[in-house]
Amino acid sequence: MPSSPLRVAVVCMSNINRSMEAHSILRKKGFSVRYFGMGSLVRFPRLAPKEPVAYDSSTSCKMMHKDLSCKDRNYYKGNGVLHILKRNDRIKPHPERFQECRDPFEVIFTCAERVYDRVVADMCARDQETWQPVHVINVDIEDTLELATLGSLIICELCQGLQQAEDVKGSLAELFQAEKEKTGGNFLHTVCFY
């Protein structure tokens, strides 16, 4: 890998919790990182579980915060959603969808197997122009505040290992094995091309 910071993307479904937490940690460690969602809507839980609150991905974090505060401030403050939206608003105005980004990355991390499947399908459907490889790696992370932080630390350790590796492909198996022994997690990996 080059001595310049690894270009990393982190993708979760809604671009609200897991990818944003990973961004926060990776940026502090000096990585060039962007984060995205794959879903067409940003969804939040509601007191009545069958009725989630959903917003278009172009809705600003500030607007979502204001609306959820009006709907049930105590509930959304208690489950951490208002805190997350305030943090996110300081980073970028609204969620972004991975499908709309054409910037190249060296590694794309996904936070759930269904997101991994969608990212790989999206990459394979694109026209390959430069044939620059990109490693797509899934780290399963449950969508809670605590587990988003733990999963982001795993992503950070993998990034640090990849940054120091001379041969990414050869180093990945060792990095995955070390993380599996440490955390018990399993990883999915494939290579796509730009």
Backbone bond lengths (Angstrom), bond angles and torsions (degrees), N, CA, C in turn:
res aa  C-N    CA-C-N  psi(-1)  N-CA   C-N-CA  omega(-1)  CA-C   N-CA-C  phi
1 M - - - 1.455 - - 1.536 109.55 -
2 P 1.318 117.62 148.34 1.458 120.82 179.05 1.517 111.22 -69.28
3 S 1.337 115.20 161.58 1.463 119.25 179.76 1.524 111.81 -73.99
4 S 1.330 117.43 -15.62 1.463 119.43 176.11 1.531 108.72 -70.45
5 P 1.329 117.42 157.58 1.464 119.47 -178.04 1.524 112.15 -58.44
6 L 1.307 114.84 139.79 1.453 122.72 176.79 1.531 108.75 -59.84
7 R 1.334 117.73 131.57 1.468 121.83 176.89 1.524 107.74 -86.88
8 V 1.329 115.75 114.43 1.462 121.99 -170.81 1.521 110.37 -124.55
9 A 1.341 115.00 141.62 1.468 121.32 168.56 1.516 107.05 -119.77
10 V 1.324 115.94 143.53 1.465 121.72 174.67 1.519 106.69 -123.33
11 V 1.343 115.48 129.29 1.456 119.78 -174.11 1.525 109.87 -127.49
12 C 1.326 115.99 126.08 1.462 121.62 171.63 1.534 106.56 -121.53
13 M 1.298 118.56 -169.83 1.461 119.03 -176.32 1.528 112.00 -75.56
14 S 1.336 117.85 -47.20 1.465 119.79 -171.92 1.521 115.27 -107.82
15 N 1.339 118.73 -8.20 1.460 121.55 -178.68 1.530 111.46 61.57
16 I 1.316 115.59 40.46 1.462 120.11 -179.43 1.525 111.58 -121.28
17 N 1.326 119.64 -47.27 1.462 120.87 -172.52 1.524 112.81 -111.37
18 R 1.318 118.13 -70.26 1.460 121.47 -170.55 1.523 112.98 -63.89
19 S 1.316 118.32 -48.32 1.463 120.12 -178.75 1.525 111.09 -67.99
20 M 1.317 117.33 -34.06 1.465 120.84 179.28 1.524 111.09 -69.80
21 E 1.327 117.18 -39.20 1.462 120.53 177.80 1.525 110.15 -65.36
22 A 1.330 116.88 -42.64 1.466 120.45 177.58 1.526 110.07 -61.90
23 H 1.322 116.71 -41.15 1.468 120.27 177.01 1.512 110.57 -56.47
24 S 1.311 116.13 -47.60 1.460 121.39 -177.68 1.529 111.05 -57.20
25 I 1.317 116.92 -46.79 1.467 121.28 -177.63 1.529 110.96 -71.14
26 L 1.323 117.68 -45.68 1.462 120.78 -177.80 1.526 112.08 -66.04
27 R 1.316 116.88 -39.49 1.467 120.06 179.12 1.529 110.23 -62.17
28 K 1.334 117.36 -40.96 1.469 120.85 178.42 1.527 111.78 -62.80
29 K 1.335 116.45 -27.58 1.471 121.02 179.93 1.526 112.47 -89.67
30 G 1.337 117.39 3.06 1.453 121.17 173.60 1.518 116.08 91.30
31 F 1.329 118.01 10.89 1.461 120.18 179.01 1.519 110.55 -83.20
32 S 1.320 115.57 149.22 1.454 122.11 173.37 1.524 105.91 -84.43
33 V 1.318 117.42 105.86 1.466 120.72 -170.60 1.524 111.55 -131.53
34 R 1.331 114.75 142.01 1.462 122.54 170.02 1.513 107.24 -130.56
35 Y 1.290 116.80 160.03 1.457 120.14 -174.19 1.516 108.39 -140.84
36 F 1.349 113.80 147.56 1.451 120.16 -170.93 1.522 110.76 -144.81
37 G 1.331 114.12 169.60 1.448 122.26 169.16 1.525 108.64 -116.63
38 M 1.318 116.69 162.55 1.471 121.61 176.70 1.522 111.81 -108.45
39 G 1.325 116.61 -22.06 1.458 120.45 -175.18 1.507 112.70 -74.98
40 S 1.322 115.10 157.25 1.461 119.61 177.50 1.526 111.01 -80.85
41 L 1.339 116.35 -19.36 1.459 121.70 178.83 1.522 110.62 -129.37
42 V 1.322 115.02 154.42 1.461 121.92 172.54 1.522 106.01 -99.80
43 R 1.322 116.40 120.31 1.467 120.73 -174.69 1.523 111.11 -113.92
44 F 1.325 114.26 142.17 1.462 121.73 175.54 1.521 109.15 -126.53
45 P 1.328 116.41 149.31 1.464 118.47 177.01 1.520 110.27 -67.53
46 R 1.308 115.04 161.91 1.453 121.28 177.18 1.511 107.88 -135.28
47 L 1.298 117.15 161.36 1.461 119.95 179.72 1.522 111.14 -53.80
48 A 1.331 116.99 -41.06 1.466 121.32 174.81 1.529 106.27 -90.84
49 P 1.346 118.97 105.17 1.462 122.15 -170.84 1.520 115.80 -56.82
50 K 1.306 118.29 -25.53 1.454 119.49 -178.09 1.519 112.88 -80.09
51 E 1.320 116.47 -3.77 1.460 120.26 -177.09 1.524 111.07 -124.58
52 P 1.332 118.66 72.89 1.467 118.38 179.17 1.525 110.77 -67.95
53 V 1.290 116.03 155.13 1.458 122.22 175.17 1.523 106.36 -91.33
54 A 1.321 117.44 131.21 1.461 121.11 -176.49 1.530 110.52 -130.80
55 Y 1.338 114.64 144.86 1.458 121.73 178.39 1.520 108.68 -131.65
56 D 1.316 116.12 150.60 1.451 121.82 171.44 1.530 107.56 -65.58
57 S 1.343 117.56 147.88 1.471 120.29 -177.01 1.527 113.29 -65.59
58 S 1.319 117.81 -13.90 1.467 119.41 177.00 1.533 112.18 -84.60
59 T 1.329 117.56 -5.07 1.468 121.12 178.53 1.520 108.70 -70.25
60 S 1.310 116.90 132.29 1.466 120.32 -177.40 1.533 110.96 -69.72
61 C 1.318 115.08 152.18 1.471 120.86 176.28 1.529 109.69 -59.42
62 K 1.319 115.82 -37.98 1.465 121.00 179.38 1.531 110.93 -61.93
63 M 1.335 116.79 -43.43 1.463 121.20 179.85 1.530 111.19 -67.23
64 M 1.350 117.01 -41.28 1.467 119.83 177.47 1.533 109.98 -61.92
65 H 1.331 116.32 -43.12 1.466 121.43 179.61 1.528 110.17 -59.60
66 K 1.323 115.96 -47.15 1.468 120.96 -178.95 1.529 111.00 -62.21
67 D 1.331 116.66 -46.03 1.459 121.42 -178.20 1.537 111.80 -65.03
68 L 1.333 116.80 -45.27 1.469 119.78 179.82 1.530 111.44 -66.88
69 S 1.323 116.41 -34.06 1.470 119.89 175.97 1.522 110.87 -62.41
70 C 1.320 116.05 -38.98 1.469 120.35 177.86 1.527 111.55 -70.61
71 K 1.330 117.59 -37.64 1.467 121.30 -178.03 1.533 111.38 -66.89
72 D 1.352 117.26 -49.27 1.465 120.86 -179.39 1.527 109.10 -169.73
73 R 1.331 114.73 80.97 1.471 121.11 -175.25 1.526 112.52 -55.26
74 N 1.319 117.93 -45.00 1.467 120.60 -177.22 1.528 111.76 -63.08
75 Y 1.323 116.83 -41.88 1.464 120.81 -179.18 1.533 111.03 -64.68
76 Y 1.330 116.81 -49.15 1.461 120.16 -175.98 1.527 112.38 -76.19
77 K 1.309 117.47 -22.68 1.468 119.36 171.75 1.528 109.24 -74.86
78 G 1.317 117.09 -41.86 1.460 121.98 -179.02 1.518 113.84 -64.44
79 N 1.328 117.92 -35.51 1.465 119.05 -179.92 1.533 112.76 -91.10
80 G 1.335 117.33 4.33 1.458 121.50 173.63 1.516 116.08 87.79
81 V 1.329 118.35 -3.01 1.458 121.22 -175.74 1.532 111.53 -63.97
82 L 1.333 117.79 -41.93 1.471 119.41 -179.54 1.529 111.09 -64.69
83 H 1.327 116.80 -37.94 1.468 121.17 176.50 1.535 110.15 -62.35
84 I 1.337 116.10 -45.93 1.463 121.05 -179.76 1.529 110.37 -60.09
85 L 1.319 117.52 -44.73 1.462 120.93 -178.61 1.527 111.98 -65.58
86 K 1.334 117.43 -36.18 1.471 119.83 176.18 1.524 110.39 -64.94
87 R 1.352 116.09 -44.57 1.469 120.43 177.77 1.528 109.74 -59.47
88 N 1.325 116.11 -47.05 1.459 120.55 -177.00 1.526 111.87 -62.86
89 D 1.330 117.10 -38.09 1.462 121.18 -179.18 1.530 111.16 -62.59
90 R 1.324 117.27 -30.26 1.469 120.62 177.86 1.532 110.66 -72.39
91 I 1.331 117.49 -22.13 1.460 121.60 -176.08 1.524 111.99 -93.60
92 K 1.321 116.50 -46.81 1.465 120.34 177.28 1.519 109.01 -157.26
93 P 1.343 117.58 155.78 1.464 119.98 -171.34 1.527 115.42 -69.05
94 H 1.335 117.84 -32.56 1.470 119.81 -177.42 1.523 109.25 -155.32
95 P 1.318 117.22 161.65 1.466 120.31 177.94 1.532 111.19 -60.53
96 E 1.331 114.79 155.83 1.459 121.23 176.01 1.522 108.89 -123.48
97 R 1.318 115.42 149.32 1.466 120.54 178.07 1.522 109.96 -98.63
98 F 1.316 116.30 134.15 1.462 121.80 -179.72 1.530 111.40 -58.70
99 Q 1.325 116.95 -38.53 1.453 121.76 -176.51 1.526 112.35 -59.54
100 E 1.324 117.18 -21.73 1.460 121.05 -176.71 1.522 113.16 -95.01
101 C 1.330 117.33 -2.33 1.468 121.59 -178.32 1.524 109.85 -97.68
102 R 1.318 116.29 133.61 1.464 120.94 177.46 1.531 112.01 -115.12
103 D 1.311 117.42 7.72 1.464 120.92 178.13 1.526 109.76 -70.92
104 P 1.336 117.40 140.45 1.465 119.82 179.10 1.539 111.71 -82.31
105 F 1.317 115.33 145.41 1.463 122.86 175.99 1.516 108.21 -128.15
106 E 1.320 116.31 159.86 1.458 120.63 174.91 1.523 110.60 -89.66
107 V 1.337 115.70 -31.62 1.458 121.51 179.43 1.521 108.62 -140.16
108 I 1.333 115.72 136.48 1.462 121.74 173.14 1.524 106.57 -120.00
109 F 1.321 116.19 119.66 1.459 121.46 175.67 1.515 108.92 -99.29
110 T 1.316 116.28 136.25 1.455 121.20 173.16 1.520 108.02 -114.15
111 C 1.330 116.04 157.72 1.464 121.00 -172.98 1.524 113.71 -109.90
112 A 1.316 117.96 5.92 1.470 122.82 178.30 1.519 107.99 -161.29
113 E 1.331 116.40 148.82 1.464 120.09 -176.88 1.525 112.14 -60.42
114 R 1.328 117.74 -38.47 1.466 118.79 -179.96 1.527 111.32 -67.53
115 V 1.335 117.15 -31.11 1.466 120.63 175.80 1.531 109.32 -70.66
116 Y 1.326 117.00 -42.19 1.465 122.45 176.41 1.525 110.17 -55.47
117 D 1.335 116.35 -48.62 1.463 120.62 179.95 1.527 111.26 -58.50
118 R 1.316 116.31 -41.24 1.469 120.32 -178.29 1.528 111.63 -71.44
119 V 1.338 117.42 -37.85 1.469 120.23 178.15 1.524 110.01 -65.68
120 V 1.331 116.98 -45.90 1.463 120.41 179.51 1.530 110.14 -61.35
121 A 1.329 117.57 -43.85 1.466 120.75 178.52 1.528 110.94 -61.62
122 D 1.336 116.93 -41.52 1.457 120.96 179.21 1.528 110.77 -64.31
123 M 1.329 117.07 -44.48 1.465 120.69 179.98 1.531 110.91 -64.03
124 C 1.319 117.38 -40.07 1.470 121.21 -179.28 1.528 112.04 -69.95
125 A 1.328 117.01 -26.07 1.468 120.98 -179.61 1.532 112.19 -81.23
126 R 1.318 116.98 -15.14 1.463 120.19 -179.87 1.536 110.18 -77.94
127 D 1.327 115.26 155.04 1.462 119.58 173.36 1.522 108.68 -72.02
128 Q 1.328 116.56 128.14 1.458 119.45 176.47 1.530 107.25 -82.62
129 E 1.332 115.47 119.16 1.456 120.39 -176.15 1.520 112.08 -110.11
130 T 1.315 117.16 -46.99 1.469 120.81 -176.13 1.525 112.15 -101.37
131 W 1.307 117.37 -15.77 1.471 124.09 -175.95 1.527 111.77 59.07
132 Q 1.328 116.09 23.88 1.473 120.33 173.33 1.527 107.47 -69.92
133 P 1.336 117.80 127.58 1.463 119.32 -179.83 1.525 112.21 -76.03
134 V 1.312 115.24 150.17 1.464 122.12 172.56 1.525 107.07 -136.96
135 H 1.320 115.96 130.54 1.463 121.52 178.40 1.524 107.99 -86.67
136 V 1.323 116.16 123.88 1.461 121.65 177.08 1.531 106.12 -105.75
137 I 1.328 115.86 120.16 1.464 122.03 -173.91 1.523 109.08 -127.41
138 N 1.323 116.07 130.15 1.462 119.48 176.12 1.526 110.39 -100.66
139 V 1.322 115.11 130.38 1.462 123.81 171.22 1.525 104.99 -120.30
140 D 1.323 117.68 106.34 1.469 119.54 -178.64 1.523 110.30 -65.13
141 I 1.328 115.63 123.52 1.456 122.20 -179.68 1.522 107.85 -133.53
142 E 1.333 116.48 120.68 1.463 118.93 175.18 1.521 108.86 -67.67
143 D 1.316 116.33 150.11 1.458 122.05 -173.82 1.525 111.97 -87.28
144 T 1.339 115.58 65.74 1.461 121.72 172.12 1.527 107.35 -126.08
145 L 1.319 117.43 161.37 1.467 120.61 -178.99 1.522 111.43 -59.41
146 E 1.322 116.30 -48.61 1.466 120.86 -176.11 1.528 111.46 -65.86
147 L 1.324 116.98 -47.32 1.462 120.03 -177.73 1.523 111.92 -71.26
148 A 1.318 117.97 -27.22 1.470 120.57 174.37 1.520 109.93 -63.49
149 T 1.327 116.90 -39.50 1.466 120.68 178.01 1.524 110.67 -67.13
150 L 1.330 117.27 -46.92 1.469 120.40 179.54 1.528 111.22 -61.81
151 G 1.315 117.36 -44.34 1.460 120.81 178.45 1.518 112.24 -63.80
152 S 1.315 116.44 -36.50 1.461 120.82 178.59 1.521 111.15 -66.19
153 L 1.314 116.88 -34.18 1.471 120.36 176.80 1.530 110.95 -67.43
154 I 1.335 116.88 -36.52 1.470 120.43 175.70 1.529 109.63 -64.30
155 I 1.326 116.90 -45.63 1.467 120.73 177.80 1.523 110.07 -59.29
156 C 1.312 117.18 -41.81 1.459 121.50 179.75 1.536 110.79 -62.55
157 E 1.324 117.34 -43.67 1.471 120.24 178.88 1.530 110.70 -63.14
158 L 1.326 116.79 -40.74 1.464 119.80 177.23 1.530 110.55 -63.67
159 C 1.319 117.43 -42.20 1.465 120.91 178.23 1.523 111.31 -62.05
160 Q 1.310 116.67 -43.25 1.461 119.98 178.86 1.528 110.91 -62.20
161 G 1.328 116.66 -41.78 1.460 120.17 176.79 1.515 112.07 -63.69
162 L 1.332 117.13 -42.39 1.460 121.02 179.24 1.525 111.66 -67.29
163 Q 1.312 116.74 -36.82 1.464 121.17 179.53 1.527 110.49 -61.31
164 Q 1.328 116.46 -35.64 1.465 120.82 -177.13 1.525 112.95 -88.63
165 A 1.320 117.90 -12.24 1.465 121.79 -174.82 1.528 111.28 -75.38
166 E 1.319 115.44 138.67 1.456 119.79 173.52 1.519 110.38 -82.28
167 D 1.331 116.01 -33.19 1.459 122.54 -179.87 1.523 108.13 -124.97
168 V 1.333 116.85 100.28 1.461 120.91 -175.50 1.520 111.09 -59.12
169 K 1.323 116.12 -50.98 1.461 119.72 -176.79 1.526 111.16 -57.56
170 G 1.313 116.93 -44.20 1.462 120.92 -179.95 1.518 113.12 -70.24
171 S 1.314 117.63 -27.62 1.467 121.55 -177.17 1.518 113.24 -84.95
172 L 1.328 117.31 -22.93 1.462 119.96 -174.61 1.524 112.80 -59.87
173 A 1.315 117.71 -44.99 1.470 120.10 -178.70 1.525 110.58 -58.64
174 E 1.330 116.54 -42.85 1.473 120.51 178.87 1.527 111.25 -65.64
175 L 1.320 116.58 -42.46 1.466 120.43 179.43 1.526 111.04 -63.76
176 F 1.334 116.45 -44.24 1.465 120.11 178.84 1.526 110.80 -62.53
177 Q 1.332 116.87 -42.73 1.465 120.26 -179.34 1.527 111.12 -63.70
178 A 1.324 116.57 -42.98 1.471 120.28 179.19 1.523 110.60 -62.23
179 E 1.334 117.40 -43.45 1.469 120.32 179.35 1.524 111.05 -68.47
180 K 1.328 117.07 -36.75 1.468 120.15 178.64 1.521 110.58 -63.38
181 E 1.331 116.86 -42.84 1.466 120.63 178.05 1.519 111.24 -64.80
182 K 1.307 116.69 -35.83 1.465 121.89 -177.60 1.528 112.56 -77.59
183 T 1.357 116.31 -41.50 1.470 119.80 -171.00 1.522 114.23 -115.88
184 G 1.325 116.85 -16.68 1.465 120.10 -175.59 1.515 113.31 82.02
185 G 1.322 117.46 2.02 1.467 121.00 -177.23 1.516 113.06 -78.12
186 N 1.317 115.73 153.95 1.457 122.71 173.27 1.511 108.52 -110.90
187 F 1.312 116.28 153.52 1.462 121.24 -175.89 1.519 109.88 -128.07
188 L 1.315 115.56 145.34 1.457 122.18 169.24 1.520 107.15 -106.78
189 H 1.326 116.80 146.03 1.465 119.81 -178.12 1.526 109.68 -149.86
190 T 1.303 115.27 138.76 1.463 121.72 170.73 1.520 108.11 -150.93
191 V 1.310 115.43 163.33 1.455 120.66 175.84 1.527 108.18 -111.61
192 C 1.326 115.54 130.07 1.465 121.77 174.88 1.527 106.76 -117.23
193 F 1.333 116.56 176.03 1.455 120.12 -177.05 1.528 111.19 -136.09
194 Y 1.328 114.87 147.41 1.464 121.21 176.78 1.516 109.99 -89.36
